[in-house]
Amino acid sequence: MHDHAHHDDDDHGSGGAFDHPLIRRLEAEMGWPRLSNMSDLAEYLGRPGVHCLFVPGDPVRNLETADAAVILPELHMTFQRAFDCALVDDAIEAKVREGNGVLKTPSFIFFRDGQMIGAIPKVRDWDDYLIRIQQILAKKAA
């Protein structure tokens, strides 16, 4: 499908989801931060605005991961950057999923003011994403 593999940016060496070119592209080309420890996560979620964490899961075992890596940038543009995006590194993925009760991957977990305001696990139909993200963005943090 897409074969944009450039292996010169493997300086993280963590393997896992970040070996996949579509996920690496989000970090390298889109400039989305990769959160690899809980303090980076807390700092990111503490910023003003709405944040979407992309929890990719394992792209080898879960073929939806690559689809989600293509869908999220499109959603980001469709919603005119009403939220920003970050990637959850394999090192903290389990803690993030369990801590927010979102166990399936890939998933998009939305936060405002440090509070989770919604999540969309697994790949969905486009219209389902549009409806659910509109509902999530309309929520206020508890």
C-alpha positions in Angstrom: 0.0 0.0 0.0 2.2 2.9 1.3 5.9 2.1 1.2 7.5 5.3 2.6 9.9 3.4 4.9 12.8 5.5 5.8 15.0 3.9 8.4 17.1 6.9 9.3 14.8 8.0 12.1 15.0 4.9 14.2 16.9 6.7 16.9 14.3 5.6 19.6 15.0 1.9 19.1 11.9 0.9 21.0 10.5 -1.2 18.2 6.9 -2.2 18.4 4.4 0.2 16.8 7.1 2.7 16.0 8.7 0.3 13.5 5.7 0.8 11.3 6.2 3.5 8.7 2.7 5.0 9.0 3.1 5.5 12.7 6.7 6.8 12.3 5.3 9.3 9.8 3.0 10.9 12.4 6.0 11.7 14.5 8.5 12.5 11.8 6.3 14.3 9.2 3.3 15.5 11.3 5.5 16.5 14.2 3.2 14.8 16.8 4.9 14.2 20.1 5.7 10.7 21.2 4.9 10.3 24.9 7.2 7.6 26.4 6.9 8.2 30.1 4.2 9.3 32.5 5.7 12.7 33.3 5.7 13.6 29.6 2.1 12.4 29.4 1.1 14.5 32.4 2.8 17.6 31.0 1.2 17.1 27.6 -2.3 16.6 29.1 -1.9 19.6 31.4 -1.7 22.0 28.4 -4.7 24.0 27.5 -7.1 22.6 24.8 -8.3 19.2 23.8 -5.8 16.5 23.3 -6.2 13.2 21.5 -3.8 10.3 22.5 -3.3 7.8 19.7 -2.7 4.4 21.4 -1.6 2.3 18.4 -1.2 -1.1 19.8 0.8 -3.7 17.9 0.6 -3.2 14.1 1.9 -6.7 13.4 -0.9 -8.4 15.4 -3.6 -5.8 14.7 -4.0 -4.7 11.1 -6.4 -1.9 12.2 -3.4 0.0 13.7 -2.1 1.1 10.2 -5.7 2.2 9.3 -6.0 4.3 12.4 -2.6 6.0 11.7 -4.1 7.1 8.4 -7.5 8.1 9.7 -6.4 10.3 12.7 -4.6 12.9 10.6 -7.7 13.1 8.4 -9.9 13.6 11.4 -7.5 16.2 12.8 -7.9 18.2 9.5 -11.7 17.6 9.3 -12.2 19.1 12.8 -9.9 22.0 11.8 -7.4 21.1 14.5 -10.0 21.4 17.3 -7.7 19.0 19.1 -4.1 18.2 19.0 -2.6 14.7 18.8 0.2 12.8 20.4 1.4 9.2 20.2 1.5 6.9 23.2 4.8 4.9 23.2 4.8 1.2 23.8 6.6 1.8 27.1 3.5 3.4 28.7 0.7 2.0 26.5 -0.6 -0.5 29.0 -0.7 2.1 31.9 -2.6 4.6 29.7 -5.1 2.0 28.5 -5.7 0.5 31.9 -5.7 3.9 33.7 -8.4 5.2 31.3 -10.4 2.0 31.0 -9.8 1.8 27.2 -8.5 -1.7 26.7 -8.8 -2.2 22.9 -6.3 -0.9 20.4 -5.9 1.1 18.3 -7.7 3.8 20.2 -8.1 7.5 20.3 -8.5 8.9 23.8 -9.6 12.5 24.2 -8.7 14.8 27.2 -9.5 18.3 28.2 -8.0 20.0 31.3 -6.2 16.7 32.2 -9.5 14.8 32.3 -10.6 12.1 29.9 -13.7 13.2 28.0 -14.1 10.3 25.7 -12.5 7.5 23.7 -13.0 5.7 20.4 -11.4 2.2 20.4 -11.0 0.2 17.2 -11.4 1.4 13.7 -14.9 2.8 12.9 -16.9 4.0 9.9 -16.0 7.6 9.0 -19.5 8.9 9.9 -19.3 7.2 13.3 -16.0 9.0 13.9 -17.6 12.3 13.0 -20.6 11.8 15.3 -18.6 10.5 18.2 -15.9 13.2 18.0 -18.6 16.0 17.8 -20.1 14.5 21.0 -16.7 14.3 22.7 -15.7 17.8 21.9 -19.1 19.1 23.2 -18.4 17.6 26.6 -16.8 19.6 29.4 -14.2 18.0 31.7 -15.8 16.8 34.9 
